[in-house]
Amino acid sequence: MKNVNQLLQQWPAGAVLSQPWLTAHGVSSVAAGRWAREGWLARVGHGAYRRAGDKVNWQGGLYGLQQPLGEGPAFWLGGLSALELSEGSHFLRFGEEALTLWGEPGRRLPRWFAGYDWDVRVSYQQYALFDRAPADSIQPYTPPGRDFDIQAATPERAALEWFYALSGEAFFGSLVSETFGGLVTLRPRRLQVLLEACRSVKVKRAFLLLARHHGHAWYRRLDTGRINLGAGKRQLYPGGRLDRDLQVTIPREWGDDV
């Protein structure tokens, strides 16, 4: 069994570690609890700790949530949060810091994470959005000033996850238009694979509609004939008119190019 000094040498500054990680590294729950009482560790919640004196934020919490890693993370940063990460943003929306996490279907956020005040509004999604999503659609990211990585969706995957969380008029609002218009560096080969694997007809149709509307160069390199867009009409915009190509309703004021 490790002693406390050996443990602290392995512990990344600003990171949370949970009991499964500690157990895998030779630290029993009894030892961890004793070291917390002695002031070496501090509890974040039941079965999760930080180094005493460390300040932890959501990035350190997500690191702990993702340990230990197996073939792929059970939880990852996704959707709009991962998109903003790729753009160097600070997750600011309407004056509030927001965080979008995704997890495997059936995976609940552990109580230590869900119950801790990370000073962010956390949105959690767990839906099998893809069949056979490539492993490299989730990638490591090193937060500034930290010596640990967190796992985040690539921009291509994050964009589709973001669209899954949208509905109705939100697809056509100024926030979505501004953000989507800036996605000029998405990689068409990765998008092609993900669009073919995507299970949501709504997401695929809406994504292609917005890509066409903004005239992104990568859109012209997609083979839309290989993407299953389902059958029948879909309502994206209540009371709108029908886009004949993608069979979705759109705002009546949009031009003929859509």
C-alpha positions in Angstrom: 0.0 0.0 0.0 1.2 3.5 -0.8 2.0 6.0 1.9 0.5 9.4 1.7 3.7 11.1 0.3 3.8 8.6 -2.6 0.1 9.3 -3.3 0.5 13.1 -3.3 3.5 12.9 -5.7 1.2 11.2 -8.2 -1.7 13.5 -7.7 -2.1 16.2 -10.4 -2.5 19.6 -8.9 -6.1 20.8 -9.1 -7.5 17.3 -9.8 -10.2 15.3 -8.1 -9.6 11.6 -7.6 -12.3 9.1 -6.7 -12.1 5.9 -4.6 -12.0 3.6 -7.7 -8.8 5.3 -8.9 -7.4 5.2 -5.4 -8.2 1.5 -4.9 -6.6 0.7 -8.3 -3.5 2.5 -7.0 -3.2 0.7 -3.7 -5.1 3.1 -1.5 -8.0 1.7 0.5 -11.1 3.7 1.4 -10.0 3.3 5.1 -6.6 4.9 4.3 -8.1 7.7 2.2 -10.6 8.5 5.0 -7.8 8.5 7.6 -5.6 10.8 5.5 -8.6 13.2 5.1 -9.1 13.3 8.8 -5.3 14.0 9.3 -5.5 16.9 6.8 -3.6 15.5 3.9 -6.7 15.2 1.7 -10.0 17.0 1.6 -13.4 15.5 0.6 -15.2 16.7 -2.5 -18.0 14.3 -1.8 -18.6 10.7 -0.8 -15.7 8.7 -2.3 -13.9 11.6 -4.0 -11.0 13.8 -2.8 -8.7 16.7 -3.6 -5.3 17.4 -2.2 -5.6 19.6 0.9 -5.1 23.2 0.0 -5.9 22.7 -3.7 -8.6 24.7 -5.4 -10.5 22.5 -7.9 -12.8 23.6 -10.7 -15.0 21.6 -13.1 -12.0 20.6 -15.1 -10.4 18.9 -12.1 -13.8 17.3 -11.4 -14.2 16.0 -14.9 -10.7 14.6 -14.8 -11.7 12.6 -11.7 -15.0 11.6 -13.4 -13.0 10.1 -16.3 -10.6 8.0 -14.2 -9.7 5.3 -14.7 -9.9 5.3 -18.4 -10.6 2.0 -20.2 -11.2 1.7 -23.9 -12.9 5.1 -23.9 -14.3 7.5 -21.4 -17.7 6.9 -19.9 -18.1 10.7 -19.6 -16.8 13.5 -21.8 -17.1 17.2 -22.5 -19.4 17.5 -25.5 -21.8 19.7 -27.4 -21.5 23.4 -27.3 -18.9 23.3 -24.4 -16.6 21.2 -26.5 -17.1 23.4 -29.6 -16.3 26.5 -27.5 -13.2 24.7 -26.1 -11.9 24.2 -29.7 -12.4 27.9 -30.3 -10.6 29.0 -27.2 -13.7 30.3 -25.5 -14.5 30.3 -21.8 -17.9 28.8 -22.0 -19.7 32.0 -21.4 -23.3 32.2 -22.5 -25.5 35.1 -21.5 -23.3 36.0 -18.6 -23.4 32.5 -17.2 -20.8 29.8 -17.4 -22.3 26.6 -18.7 -21.0 23.1 -19.1 -22.3 20.3 -21.3 -21.3 16.8 -20.4 -22.2 13.6 -22.3 -22.1 10.1 -20.9 -22.8 6.6 -22.1 -26.5 5.6 -21.9 -27.3 4.3 -18.5 -24.4 6.1 -16.8 -25.5 8.5 -14.0 -23.3 11.2 -12.8 -21.9 10.0 -9.4 -23.3 11.9 -6.4 -20.0 13.5 -5.5 -19.9 15.2 -8.9 -23.6 16.0 -9.2 -23.8 17.4 -5.7 -20.7 19.6 -5.8 -20.9 23.3 -6.6 -18.6 23.8 -9.6 -19.7 27.4 -10.2 -21.1 26.3 -13.5 -24.5 25.2 -14.8 -24.2 21.6 -15.8 -26.2 20.0 -18.5 -25.9 16.2 -18.8 -26.9 14.2 -21.9 -26.8 10.4 -22.2 -28.1 9.2 -25.5 -26.6 6.8 -28.1 -26.3 9.4 -30.8 -24.0 7.4 -32.9 -23.6 3.8 -34.1 -19.9 2.8 -34.3 -18.6 6.3 -33.6 -14.9 6.4 -34.3 -12.7 6.4 -31.2 -10.8 9.4 -32.4 -14.0 11.5 -32.2 -13.1 12.0 -28.5 -9.7 13.5 -27.9 -7.6 14.7 -24.9 -7.4 18.4 -24.0 -5.0 19.9 -21.5 -6.6 22.8 -19.6 -4.4 25.9 -19.3 -2.1 25.8 -16.3 -2.8 22.1 -15.6 -0.8 19.0 -15.9 -3.7 16.6 -16.6 -5.9 16.0 -19.6 -9.6 15.8 -19.9 -11.5 14.0 -22.7 -13.6 16.1 -25.1 -15.5 15.6 -28.3 -13.8 16.7 -31.5 -15.4 19.8 -33.1 -17.2 17.5 -35.7 -18.8 15.3 -33.0 -19.4 18.2 -30.7 -21.4 20.1 -33.4 -23.7 17.1 -33.9 -24.1 16.7 -30.1 -25.0 20.4 -29.9 -27.7 20.0 -32.5 -29.2 17.1 -30.6 -29.9 19.5 -27.7 -31.6 22.1 -29.9 -35.2 22.2 -30.9 -37.7 24.3 -32.7 -36.9 27.9 -33.3 -33.5 27.6 -31.6 -32.0 26.2 -34.9 -32.7 29.5 -36.6 -31.8 32.0 -33.8 -28.9 34.4 -34.0 -26.8 32.5 -31.4 -26.9 29.3 -33.5 -26.4 31.2 -36.8 -23.4 33.1 -35.4 -21.8 30.0 -33.9 -22.5 27.7 -36.8 -21.3 30.3 -39.3 -17.9 30.3 -37.6 -17.4 26.5 -38.0 -15.2 26.9 -41.1 -12.5 24.4 -40.2 -14.6 21.2 -39.7 -13.0 18.2 -41.4 -15.3 16.7 -44.0 -13.9 13.2 -43.8 -14.6 13.0 -40.1 -18.0 14.6 -40.6 -18.9 12.1 -43.2 -18.2 9.2 -40.9 -20.1 10.7 -38.0 -23.1 11.7 -40.1 -23.3 8.2 -41.5 -23.2 6.8 -37.9 -25.6 9.4 -36.5 -28.9 7.9 -35.3 -31.0 11.1 -35.2 -32.7 12.1 -38.5 -33.5 15.5 -37.0 -29.9 16.2 -36.2 -28.7 15.2 -39.6 -31.3 17.1 -41.6 -30.9 20.2 -39.4 -27.1 20.1 -39.6 -27.1 19.7 -43.4 -29.6 22.5 -43.7 -27.5 25.0 -41.8 -24.3 23.9 -43.5 -25.9 24.5 -46.9 -27.3 27.8 -45.7 -23.9 29.1 -44.5 -22.2 27.9 -47.6 -19.3 26.1 -45.8 -16.6 24.7 -48.1 -16.6 21.4 -46.2 -20.3 20.9 -46.9 -19.6 20.6 -50.7 -17.2 17.8 -49.9 -19.8 15.7 -48.1 -21.4 12.8 -49.9 -25.0 13.3 -48.7 -26.2 10.4 -50.7 -24.5 8.0 -48.2 -26.2 9.6 -45.3 -29.5 8.1 -44.2 -31.9 11.0 -43.8 -35.0 8.9 -43.2 -38.4 9.3 -44.8 -41.2 11.8 -44.5 -41.3 15.4 -43.3 -39.9 16.8 -40.1 -40.9 19.9 -38.3 -38.0 22.1 -37.3 -39.7 25.4 -37.3 -43.4 25.5 -36.2 -45.6 27.2 -38.7 -42.8 27.4 -41.3 -42.6 26.5 -44.9 -41.2 23.2 -46.3 -37.7 22.9 -47.6 -38.3 20.5 -50.5 -34.7 19.1 -50.6 -34.4 18.1 -46.9 -38.1 17.9 -46.1 -38.0 20.1 -43.0 -39.9 23.2 -42.1 -38.0 26.4 -42.1 -38.8 30.1 -41.4 -40.9 31.6 -44.2 -38.5 34.6 -44.4 -35.5 32.4 -45.3 -34.4 32.8 -48.9 -34.9 30.4 -51.8 -31.3 29.1 -51.3 -32.7 26.9 -48.5 
